[in-house]
Amino acid sequence: PTDRAHFDAHWKRILASPDVVTRTVLADGDVVGHAAVYGEPGEREVTYFIDRYYWGRGIATAALWGLLAEVPERPLLARAAADNTGSVRVLEKCGFKVVGEDRGFANARGAEIDELVLRLDG
């Protein structure tokens, strides 16, 4: 995340992949984040990012609803930091259910964290 060239190359690969659906999230005409679906069939996962300034306004929920309408395949998986109640709530509002727990490295925190694994079925 601190190497701009690496970041740009990473996003270039993501955007070029036919297996990834990536959408830019706008609020009042400003780019405020992204939402995406990626992964192998049967193991596809959603991810999203919304700039902290825009949290609590329903933007993440609306963006995820729009993405889910566009990508009808199910099941879809998601992961959220176990202590990120806002993100877990967004996923639950969109129909995801907690199905497990895991640990993973969080770039934003620079550490391994506890995660919840969620799934959206048909």
Sequence and secondary structure as in RCSB ss.txt:
>XXXX:A:sequence
PTDRAHFDAHWKRILASPDVVTRTVLADGDVVGHAAVYGEPGEREVTYFIDRYYWGRGIATAALWGLLAEVPERP
LLARAAADNTGSVRVLEKCGFKVVGEDRGFANARGAEIDELVLRLDG
>XXXX:A:secstr
   HHHHHHHHHHHHH TT EEEEEEETTEEEEEEEEESSTTS EEEEEE GGGTTSSHHHHHHHHHHHH   S 
EEEEEETT HHHHHHHHHTT EEEEEEEEEETTTTEEEEEEEEEE  
